[in-house]
Amino acid sequence: MAIDSGAASAGPTAGQEWCEAGCAGQPLAGTTAGLRIAADLESLDLVARFVLELGRSGRLTSSETYRLRLAADELATNIVMHGYCGAPGAICVDGGVTPDRVWVRFSDDAPPFDPRGGMKAPDLEVPLARRAVGGLGVFLALTAVDRFDYELVAGRNVSMLTIHRDHHG
């Protein structure tokens, strides 16, 4: 799957289809083709490949690409595991490269959930065995990117991860 000139050159594979650019709301500047995937764990590799290619296309450093992929993996996994809870559903993923940023946007029909709600830094003074389960992955993911946005649009969760490209020219 290649992302060049604002469009992906390879067609979808089994279990996925291309999304229209506006599948998650308003089309954004620099939008590439996106994916509509089944909300299951088997589809998460497609998200990872999409994000890696987006990072390459945006000439992100390996560290920036890693941070974007970490956040995208965590967000997509949480949509599957906690949003849909094993029920059938779909996730729309699109992204883009502009002169100042590389972004990935997720849209889903799972129950409304803003990942920022209740997110707090882990208390590293508390022994690991006594820490509450959950929340660490979201904290790491949302602090790994330069910007995270969430909106509930027409009943759909829309989350966007952004890495700034200030130094990429």
Backbone bond lengths (Angstrom), bond angles and torsions (degrees), N, CA, C in turn:
res aa  C-N    CA-C-N  psi(-1)  N-CA   C-N-CA  omega(-1)  CA-C   N-CA-C  phi
1 M - - - 1.439 - - 1.515 107.74 -
2 A 1.295 118.45 112.99 1.455 122.03 179.97 1.511 109.98 -108.77
3 I 1.309 115.85 144.21 1.452 120.52 179.08 1.513 106.97 -120.78
4 D 1.291 117.13 103.86 1.457 122.51 179.47 1.517 108.88 -141.84
5 S 1.300 115.34 150.05 1.469 122.04 176.34 1.517 112.25 51.88
6 G 1.342 115.95 34.16 1.450 119.51 174.95 1.504 114.61 78.31
7 A 1.325 119.76 7.82 1.453 120.52 178.93 1.515 109.52 -146.79
8 A 1.309 116.29 151.85 1.460 120.60 177.17 1.512 108.38 -87.31
9 S 1.331 116.96 138.12 1.451 119.65 -174.58 1.515 113.10 -89.37
10 A 1.319 118.10 -23.82 1.460 120.30 -179.65 1.516 109.12 -96.94
11 G 1.305 115.93 147.47 1.453 119.69 179.15 1.517 111.07 -79.49
12 P 1.313 116.29 172.38 1.457 120.12 -179.75 1.528 110.74 -68.45
13 T 1.315 115.50 156.46 1.452 121.29 175.85 1.522 108.51 -103.23
14 A 1.328 116.60 179.45 1.463 120.78 -179.76 1.521 109.85 -54.91
15 G 1.318 116.61 136.21 1.450 121.71 176.94 1.516 114.35 86.96
16 Q 1.316 118.25 2.82 1.457 120.50 178.69 1.519 109.29 -141.17
17 E 1.290 115.10 163.25 1.462 121.42 173.11 1.522 106.75 -147.40
18 W 1.328 115.77 157.46 1.455 117.68 178.03 1.518 109.43 -74.20
19 C 1.304 115.29 140.61 1.457 121.27 172.38 1.515 107.74 -89.22
20 E 1.275 115.62 152.80 1.452 118.82 168.26 1.520 106.64 -73.01
21 A 1.322 117.32 151.52 1.468 120.98 -174.23 1.515 112.69 -54.39
22 G 1.324 118.03 -31.15 1.454 120.26 -176.58 1.510 114.32 -94.84
23 C 1.313 118.71 20.17 1.460 120.29 -173.19 1.515 112.90 -63.70
24 A 1.318 117.91 -24.69 1.459 120.23 -177.50 1.521 111.63 -105.37
25 G 1.286 118.32 17.62 1.454 120.56 -177.41 1.512 109.14 126.80
26 Q 1.312 116.31 -142.29 1.458 121.14 -178.25 1.527 111.04 -69.54
27 P 1.343 118.37 132.94 1.461 119.15 171.86 1.529 109.22 -60.81
28 L 1.313 116.53 142.41 1.457 121.35 -178.50 1.515 110.01 -111.84
29 A 1.332 116.58 157.55 1.464 121.17 176.56 1.519 109.18 -57.92
30 G 1.323 116.35 136.74 1.455 121.05 178.25 1.512 113.70 81.11
31 T 1.336 118.42 11.13 1.457 121.18 -177.54 1.517 111.15 -64.05
32 T 1.315 115.66 133.00 1.448 122.19 173.10 1.524 107.80 -99.24
33 A 1.300 115.97 177.51 1.457 119.52 170.29 1.518 107.36 -62.63
34 G 1.296 116.07 152.18 1.455 120.04 -179.78 1.507 110.54 -122.31
35 L 1.308 115.26 -177.97 1.456 122.25 -179.67 1.516 110.21 -120.99
36 R 1.301 115.09 145.74 1.457 121.36 168.40 1.518 104.24 -118.19
37 I 1.336 115.63 114.95 1.458 120.70 -174.60 1.518 110.61 -121.89
38 A 1.307 115.31 158.46 1.458 120.59 173.86 1.521 108.71 -66.67
39 A 1.313 116.46 142.75 1.459 121.64 179.13 1.527 108.88 -82.37
40 D 1.334 114.95 71.43 1.460 120.35 177.10 1.519 108.99 -142.34
41 L 1.321 115.84 161.73 1.464 120.63 -175.52 1.520 112.73 -62.42
42 E 1.320 117.55 -31.11 1.466 120.86 -179.39 1.525 111.87 -64.43
43 S 1.305 118.25 -24.90 1.466 122.06 -177.30 1.523 113.35 -85.20
44 L 1.326 117.49 -10.00 1.461 119.74 -174.24 1.525 113.05 -66.42
45 D 1.326 117.32 -26.82 1.463 119.84 177.11 1.529 110.81 -63.14
46 L 1.323 117.21 -32.44 1.468 120.91 177.85 1.527 110.63 -63.97
47 V 1.328 116.50 -38.20 1.466 120.53 177.76 1.527 109.40 -64.79
48 A 1.321 116.73 -45.22 1.466 120.69 -179.54 1.525 110.82 -59.50
49 R 1.324 116.75 -46.03 1.467 119.73 179.66 1.524 111.64 -63.33
50 F 1.324 116.83 -40.26 1.461 121.79 178.24 1.529 110.12 -60.47
51 V 1.338 116.93 -46.28 1.463 121.36 -177.97 1.528 110.87 -67.46
52 L 1.318 117.28 -41.50 1.470 119.97 178.21 1.527 111.36 -60.75
53 E 1.323 116.68 -42.24 1.463 120.48 179.04 1.523 110.97 -67.82
54 L 1.321 116.41 -37.13 1.453 120.92 177.31 1.534 110.21 -63.42
55 G 1.322 116.65 -42.82 1.463 120.93 177.47 1.519 111.58 -61.88
56 R 1.338 116.15 -40.85 1.464 120.49 177.51 1.524 110.21 -63.97
57 S 1.314 116.34 -46.62 1.466 120.80 -179.41 1.519 111.67 -62.42
58 G 1.328 116.15 -34.30 1.460 120.69 -179.85 1.512 113.46 -87.26
59 R 1.335 115.90 3.54 1.470 122.15 179.94 1.525 112.05 54.15
60 L 1.338 115.57 40.73 1.454 119.32 174.78 1.522 109.06 -73.40
61 T 1.315 116.23 154.54 1.459 120.25 173.65 1.525 108.41 -69.58
62 S 1.315 116.47 165.82 1.467 118.55 178.49 1.519 110.65 -62.18
63 S 1.312 117.88 -35.68 1.461 121.36 178.19 1.533 111.04 -65.70
64 E 1.320 117.09 -44.21 1.462 120.74 179.35 1.526 110.80 -64.86
65 T 1.323 116.46 -42.20 1.464 120.52 178.58 1.519 109.99 -63.30
66 Y 1.327 117.36 -41.92 1.463 121.44 178.11 1.528 110.52 -59.94
67 R 1.329 116.53 -45.83 1.471 120.34 -179.19 1.519 111.13 -62.46
68 L 1.340 116.84 -42.19 1.467 120.40 179.38 1.521 110.28 -65.72
69 R 1.331 116.82 -42.46 1.464 119.77 179.47 1.522 111.04 -66.57
70 L 1.327 118.40 -41.44 1.467 121.47 177.28 1.526 110.35 -55.50
71 A 1.312 115.55 -48.95 1.460 120.04 -178.74 1.527 111.24 -65.15
72 A 1.330 116.99 -43.52 1.469 120.75 -179.58 1.525 110.80 -64.83
73 D 1.336 117.32 -43.21 1.468 120.56 178.58 1.526 110.82 -59.95
74 E 1.319 116.53 -46.01 1.467 120.57 -178.23 1.520 110.86 -64.97
75 L 1.324 116.87 -44.98 1.460 120.58 -178.94 1.527 111.02 -63.92
76 A 1.329 116.96 -46.78 1.467 120.23 -179.96 1.528 111.14 -63.78
77 T 1.322 117.43 -41.49 1.463 120.88 178.60 1.518 110.76 -62.53
78 N 1.324 117.22 -42.24 1.464 119.70 178.81 1.522 112.26 -66.12
79 I 1.323 117.69 -35.52 1.470 120.10 176.57 1.525 109.40 -61.63
80 V 1.337 116.35 -45.29 1.464 120.91 -179.44 1.526 110.97 -66.15
81 M 1.336 116.11 -53.11 1.467 121.05 -171.04 1.532 113.55 -75.83
82 H 1.321 116.81 -42.68 1.462 119.96 -173.49 1.521 113.39 -106.31
83 G 1.327 117.39 -28.17 1.460 120.15 178.97 1.518 111.59 -76.64
84 Y 1.316 115.80 -57.63 1.464 120.55 -178.31 1.524 112.82 -88.78
85 C 1.327 117.87 -19.43 1.474 122.70 177.17 1.527 113.04 49.81
86 G 1.313 116.76 41.26 1.462 120.56 178.42 1.514 114.67 86.87
87 A 1.325 118.14 -9.41 1.465 120.97 177.22 1.522 109.00 -74.87
88 P 1.324 117.45 153.66 1.469 118.60 178.06 1.527 110.90 -64.74
89 G 1.301 115.31 147.15 1.455 120.57 179.33 1.506 109.77 -177.26
90 A 1.310 115.28 -177.28 1.459 121.04 -179.34 1.517 109.64 -137.77
91 I 1.313 114.19 154.45 1.459 121.83 174.90 1.520 106.53 -125.66
92 C 1.317 116.08 131.23 1.456 121.49 174.72 1.520 107.10 -101.66
93 V 1.315 116.05 128.84 1.462 122.47 -179.46 1.522 107.58 -125.16
94 D 1.321 116.29 124.26 1.451 119.75 171.90 1.509 107.81 -136.04
95 G 1.292 116.63 169.62 1.453 119.88 -176.87 1.503 109.82 -165.53
96 G 1.314 115.29 177.29 1.440 118.65 -179.74 1.504 113.20 -169.68
97 V 1.311 113.54 170.17 1.454 123.26 179.07 1.518 107.23 -126.48
98 T 1.306 116.54 125.97 1.459 122.24 173.20 1.529 106.63 -122.55
99 P 1.314 117.84 171.97 1.464 117.98 -179.69 1.533 114.09 -56.82
100 D 1.333 117.51 -27.65 1.463 118.94 -175.59 1.527 115.52 -109.80
101 R 1.347 118.64 -4.85 1.461 118.11 -177.01 1.521 112.47 -160.75
102 V 1.327 113.87 161.18 1.460 122.94 167.90 1.520 104.88 -121.52
103 W 1.324 116.47 131.33 1.457 119.72 -175.60 1.519 111.40 -135.16
104 V 1.331 114.75 154.48 1.464 123.42 175.13 1.521 106.23 -132.85
105 R 1.325 115.34 133.57 1.469 120.47 -178.37 1.520 109.57 -123.77
106 F 1.324 115.88 135.55 1.459 123.65 177.77 1.520 108.60 -114.44
107 S 1.323 115.83 140.29 1.450 121.26 176.15 1.521 107.79 -137.01
108 D 1.332 115.61 135.18 1.465 119.30 -179.01 1.521 110.49 -150.08
109 D 1.328 114.57 163.77 1.465 121.86 179.83 1.521 112.83 -104.24
110 A 1.321 117.49 16.15 1.462 120.68 176.18 1.539 108.37 -65.73
111 P 1.313 118.22 167.85 1.472 119.09 177.57 1.535 110.60 -54.54
112 P 1.318 117.04 144.70 1.468 120.39 -177.95 1.528 111.45 -53.87
113 F 1.347 114.29 133.58 1.460 120.03 178.54 1.516 109.72 -157.65
114 D 1.327 116.34 120.40 1.455 122.60 175.36 1.527 107.03 -96.56
115 P 1.328 118.11 111.62 1.463 120.45 -177.15 1.527 114.26 -59.66
116 R 1.315 117.53 -19.61 1.465 120.31 -179.49 1.517 112.41 -74.11
117 G 1.321 117.06 -20.73 1.455 120.62 -176.87 1.516 112.28 -62.05
118 G 1.297 116.55 121.66 1.449 121.00 177.88 1.518 114.53 74.85
119 M 1.340 117.18 3.65 1.454 119.08 -179.79 1.518 109.31 -71.26
120 K 1.329 115.29 127.32 1.456 119.05 176.40 1.522 108.61 -143.90
121 A 1.299 114.86 155.44 1.466 120.15 179.98 1.527 109.10 -62.76
122 P 1.335 116.84 141.27 1.460 119.03 177.90 1.523 110.67 -66.82
123 D 1.312 116.16 146.08 1.464 121.68 176.11 1.521 107.46 -84.26
124 L 1.300 116.37 100.50 1.453 121.48 -175.65 1.530 112.63 -72.14
125 E 1.323 117.44 -8.89 1.464 121.29 177.24 1.532 111.53 -80.00
126 V 1.329 116.68 -21.95 1.465 120.97 179.39 1.525 108.28 -79.81
127 P 1.333 117.95 130.05 1.469 119.21 178.18 1.528 111.00 -57.19
128 L 1.322 116.01 146.00 1.453 122.51 -176.22 1.530 111.96 -52.52
129 A 1.312 117.58 -41.58 1.465 121.82 -178.07 1.523 112.60 -65.09
130 R 1.337 117.82 -21.04 1.471 120.59 -178.29 1.523 113.33 -103.58
131 R 1.328 117.36 0.43 1.469 119.59 179.49 1.523 110.47 -77.59
132 A 1.310 115.47 148.17 1.464 120.98 176.43 1.530 109.27 -66.06
133 V 1.316 115.96 143.96 1.459 121.41 178.26 1.527 108.77 -78.52
134 G 1.317 116.42 138.62 1.464 121.16 174.53 1.513 113.03 96.58
135 G 1.321 114.40 153.89 1.456 121.78 174.59 1.511 115.07 94.71
136 L 1.334 118.26 -25.13 1.461 120.27 -177.35 1.532 111.06 -66.40
137 G 1.328 117.35 -42.05 1.459 120.68 179.77 1.516 111.94 -61.29
138 V 1.321 117.20 -43.89 1.467 120.90 178.81 1.520 109.54 -64.44
139 F 1.336 117.11 -43.42 1.461 120.14 178.31 1.528 110.58 -58.00
140 L 1.324 117.21 -49.26 1.463 120.89 -179.94 1.528 111.65 -61.92
141 A 1.321 116.35 -42.68 1.462 120.55 -178.04 1.524 111.73 -64.65
142 L 1.309 116.61 -48.39 1.464 119.42 -174.02 1.523 112.40 -75.34
143 T 1.333 117.08 -21.19 1.463 118.78 175.33 1.530 111.23 -91.17
144 A 1.321 117.90 -9.56 1.468 121.82 178.60 1.522 111.73 -75.86
145 V 1.327 117.31 -29.18 1.464 121.04 -178.23 1.520 109.63 -94.89
146 D 1.323 115.45 164.26 1.461 120.39 179.81 1.525 112.07 -76.01
147 R 1.323 115.48 -27.03 1.471 119.21 -179.79 1.516 109.18 -153.56
148 F 1.335 115.56 141.62 1.460 122.28 173.55 1.513 107.36 -130.50
149 D 1.327 115.87 131.02 1.466 121.36 177.60 1.515 108.97 -126.31
150 Y 1.324 115.26 145.37 1.457 121.39 176.13 1.520 108.11 -136.11
151 E 1.342 114.89 140.36 1.465 121.76 174.16 1.519 108.48 -144.62
152 L 1.297 116.41 148.14 1.458 121.88 168.97 1.524 104.96 -99.59
153 V 1.350 116.94 112.07 1.456 122.28 -174.95 1.523 108.26 -118.44
154 A 1.333 116.10 113.54 1.468 121.73 179.25 1.534 110.65 50.38
155 G 1.332 116.29 42.75 1.458 121.20 177.54 1.515 115.15 81.49
156 R 1.335 117.72 1.00 1.473 121.69 -179.55 1.524 110.02 -105.66
157 N 1.326 115.80 138.61 1.462 121.13 171.05 1.517 108.09 -73.68
158 V 1.323 117.28 128.14 1.460 122.03 177.20 1.529 106.92 -129.06
159 S 1.323 115.52 114.96 1.460 121.99 -178.95 1.518 109.22 -121.20
160 M 1.336 115.95 138.54 1.459 119.52 -179.90 1.524 110.21 -129.50
161 L 1.343 113.65 133.01 1.458 123.40 176.86 1.523 107.88 -108.58
162 T 1.336 117.19 135.40 1.458 121.01 -176.60 1.521 111.29 -133.96
163 I 1.321 115.15 137.06 1.460 123.16 169.25 1.530 106.33 -116.99
164 H 1.322 117.19 126.61 1.467 121.09 179.54 1.520 110.63 -78.02
165 R 1.334 114.94 143.99 1.467 121.99 -177.24 1.525 111.33 -111.92
166 D 1.300 120.48 30.67 1.466 123.47 -174.99 1.520 113.38 -49.18
167 H 1.296 117.31 -40.98 1.454 121.44 -173.59 1.524 114.13 -93.04
168 H 1.325 118.13 7.72 1.454 120.49 -175.54 1.522 113.82 -94.73
169 G 1.313 117.74 -6.30 1.466 120.66 176.72 1.484 115.16 71.95
